[in-house]
Amino acid sequence: MIDLSQRGRSGLQFLGSLQTYASSRIRNKAKTDFEKDSEGAEIIADSNQKNIGNSWNEKIDKARKVAEKSIAYKQERFYQRYVAEENFVRAIPAIEERRLEAEAVVNRKFLDCGGSLELNPNIKIPKYYEGVEWHLEPGGWDSYDLAGPMFMAGIVPYVFSKGGYAAVEVGDDIKNQRVDVTKQLPKDNYARIYEMGCGGSTTLLACHKNYPDAELIGSDLSAALLKGGHNAARASRVAVHLKQKDSRYTGEPDNSVDAVVMYALLHEMPVSVGTACIKEAYRILKPGGDILLNDPPPFSAVHPFQAVLLDWDTENRGEPFFSETCATEWDSVLRNTGFVDVKAFGLGDQGYPWINLGSKPL
């Protein structure tokens, strides 16, 4: 672990503390204001009756106008944006102070434990992905050569680990969440598990804890994330096979894997692309194989005030597809694709992690 300077560390600790306070005390006050408002109470009653009525855009717009009456809501949202921006304003200089150590981590040679890394310099990057500064990271995933150490030594331990952002609640254990989520797969053992949008291998390593005998394969568009994931897997002495692929076109043979996992991927793409990925998952799954989706909960499953918070990330926190993802009932998409035994449920108090499960018919 890279030891940040006291100045670099304290700046990030301040952000983590501010986010924790804002996302609990101030947010709770804003929610109370929403519930005490006569229009807010009417929206909640309508939601409890599962009244379909208007489109989600209209419903969220109506609920947002009620939320914005509250000074506490405006203050809490200001702090959310401030922390999201300041994460990088503070973390980049903090890791630059330790550049030599960070470069040594990035370039460290690990013993071969049987995994592999296949990068494709000619991969066609989809238009929806180009130029997006995901989570407000300047330049996006592949722009900064020390992004991996920046997150692992700075933003994750001092800010993200506290929760209170996007769909993650204050106090949520984001590290063990992945283990809890992948444990929801219905079988005790899997021979081959494929993760679409695997990023830095964190979820595949969680799969290894639950299914230690499974062959692990992952794909992602980002070369930087795959390189970091390759190193993380080798450091953990776990054989993981990583490929730079568009998840709609994995190149895997028909009926060749036993489980497909998509962890926090669907909200990073248009619904049409996510649907295409699910169809690809169906193709590569063996008959009887299982699919597991994890993403923010649908608007229909949460309190209207929570729906406003989720929708806010679309325009304000580098999540361009958040709202359309939350407006989609992915269990219906699974059924329409051909999956059976479909289930949808939340693990957390506010619906996150939200799980969708399905099986390919025998």
Disulfide bonds with the S-S distance in Angstrom:
none
